Amino acid sequence: MLSKNIIITGTSRGIGYELALQFSAVGHNVLAISRKTPQTLIENPNITCLSIDLSVEEDLKKVEQFLEHTWKKVDVIIHNAGSLLHKPFDQISAEEFESIYKVNVFGVVNLTRTCIPFLQKGSHVVTISSMGGIQGSMKFAGLAAYSSSKGAVITLSELLAEEYKERGIAFNVLALGAVNTEMLQEAFPGYEAPLSAKEMADYIFNFALTGNKYYNGKVLQVSSTTP
C-alpha cells in the first residue's frame, strides 16, 4: 500500500485524535492540527503535529511552510475541528457567534485555500458537518450558531466540488449524528450518544480513503437515528 499524506484538524481529542492514530498505524503520513497537542501523537513517527488555532488565519502559514518544504502534495484533508456552543439565541453575543464561525466555517475556508496548490487529481477533501446543518432535519434549541455554521460548510463543499472537478479533486461532506465526544459532553452534560468517537472514526477512515471513487459534491448523513 502506498502511504498517503493526510491532514486532520481537531486532533487533540475525540474523533480527530482517533483518526490520527488509525491512519498512522497503517503507515500513512499524518499532519495533525490542533490547538493542544497530545504527547501520544507527538511521539508517533508517522505524525507531524502543528499547534494551530484555526480561527487565526496567520497561523495557517505554518501549514503552507510545512507543505512547501516537506510533503509537496496532499492526498486527503479531513476538516474535523469544530466549536460547539449550546446557548439560547438571544443570549449569544456577536463575538460568540463570530467565534463559532471562525472555527467551523472560516477555518475550513482558509485551510482549504492554503492546501489547494498541493492537491492533485485523486485528492479527497472531507468536511465533517452535522445532522443539525441538514435542511429539513430535526433541529435543537440553543444550537443556532453551531448548526447554521455546519449548514454553511455543506454548501461550501458543494460549490468547491463543482469548481475543482476538472482538476479531479473531490469534496464531500459527512453530516454526523450524535457522537459521544468530550465536546458533546461539555455542551450536553449527561447525554449518552449511540456511537463512540472511535466507532465514528472507523467509518470516516474508510470514507476518506475510498469515498471519492463514488462521490463528489455529496452530503452523506451518518446517523443511526431518524430523522
N, C-alpha and C positions, 0 to 999 in steps of 0.2 A: 504494500500500500504506500502510495506517495504521501508524504506528510504535507498538510495544508497549513497556511498561515491564517490564523483565526483571531479576530478581535472580539472581545467580550466586555461589555460595560456592566457596572454594578456587581463586581466580583468579590466584594468584602464579605458577603454572606448570602444565604438563600440560594435561589436558582442560579445566579451568576457564578457563585462560588463552586457549586456542584458541577456546572458546565465546564469550568476551567480545569477541574480535576479530571473529568471524563475525557476531554479532548487530549489533555497532556498524557493521560495513562495509555493511550493507543498511539502515541508518537507524533501528534500534531503540535505545531508551534502555536503558543497562545500569547497574545498580548492582553493582559488583564488590567482593566482600567477601573479604578475606584478611588474614592477619597481616602479611605483607610485600606491598608494592605495587610492581609493575614500572613503570619510568618510561614505557614504551611505552603502558601503559594510562592513566596519569595525563595524558599529553599528548593522548589521544584525546578529541575534543569530545563524543562520544556516550556516554562512560563516566564515571561518578562512582565514585571509589574510596573505600572506607571501610576503615581499618585496624582490624580487629576480631578478637579471639580468641573463637571460638565456644564455647569451654569456660568463658568468663566471662559469665554471664548479664547482668551490669551493662553490658557493652559493647554489648548489643543496643539500649540506649536511643538510641544514635546512629542506628540504622536507623529506629526509631519517629519520632524527631525529623525525619529526612530525609523520610520518607513524609508526615508531617503537614504539613510546610511546603513541600514541592516537588512530589512526584508525585501525592499524594492517592489513587492506586489502583495496584494491581499486577496485571499480566496473567499473568506466568509467574514461578515460583520454581524454580530448579534447585539442589537440595541436592547439591552435588558434593564439598564438602570432606570429607576423610577422614584418619584417622590409622591407620597400619598398624604392628603390632608382630609380629615373627617371633621367637618365643621359646618354649621348652618350657613347658608349663602350670605345672609345679611350681616353675619359676623366675620366674614372673610375680608381682610383688608386688601387694598390694591397690591400692596407689597407681597402678601402671601399668595395671591392669585398669580402674580408675575413670577414668583419663585417656583411655583409648580410648573409653569410653562417653560421656564428657563431650563429645567432639567428634562422634562418629559417631551417637549417639542423642540426647543432650540438646541438642546444637547444632541438630539438626533440629526437635526439640520446641519449643525456645524461639524460634527464628526463625519457625517456622510460627505459633506463638501470637502473636508480635508483629505478623505480617502479616495475620492473619485479618480484622481490621476493614477492611483495604484491598483484600481480594479480593472479586470480584464474579462474577456469572453469566458463565461462559465462561473464568474463570481456570483455570490449569493448574499444579499443583504436582507436580514431577518429582523423585523421590528416586533418587539413584544408589546402588545397592546392589551386591552381588557374587554371583557364582555360588556362592561359599562359604556364603552365607546361605540358599540354597535347600534346603529339606528333600529329602533323598534324593540330592543332588548329591555329586560326589566331594569329599572333604574332605582337607585337608593338615595334617600335624602342625605345631605351632608357631603356628597361627593361631586359637587358642581365643578370645582377646579380640576380634580383628578380625572373624572370621566370625560369631561369635554376635551381635555388635553389628549387623552387616549383616542378620542374620535378624530382629532386633528392629524395625528400621525398616520392614521389609516388612509385618509385622503392623500396625504403627502406621499405615501408609499405607492399608491395607485398612479399618481402623476409621474413619479420618478421611473416607475416601470415602463411607462409609455415613452418618456424622454430618452431613456438609455437602452431601449430594446434593440436598436440597431447595433449597439456595442456588445450585445449578448450578456448584459448584466441583469440579473433577476432581482426584483424587490417583492418581498411577500411579508404578510403580517400574520402573527398568531395572536388571536384575541383570547386571552386566558380567562377561565372562570376562577373561583376562589382557590388559592393555594396556601397551604399552611406555612407561611414565611414569617420571619420576625417583623417585617413591615406590616403585614396584615394584623398580627397580634398587637402591635403598637396602636394601630388605628381602631381595631375592634377587639379589645381585651376579652379573652374567654371564648371567642368564636373558634370552632374547630372546622377547618376546611377539609374536604374529602381527599385531597391529594397532598403529599409531602413535596418539599422543594426538590428532592432527589427524583421522585417519580415524574414530576413535570420536566425536569432536566433531561431525563431519559428520552422523552418524546422530542424535545427541542433539539437534542443532539443529533438524532437521526434526520429530522426535518432539515436542519441546517446543511447537512452533507448531501442530501438527495432531493429535497423538495423542489429545487429549481429545475429539475428534469421534467417535472409535471405541472408546475405553477409559475406564473409571473403576474404581478399586479393583483394578487388574490389575497383575500382575508379568510383565514380558516378559524372557525370557532372551536376552541379546545376547552370544552366544558362538559362535565358529566351530569349537569342538571338542565332542565328545560323550564322556562325559555333561557 
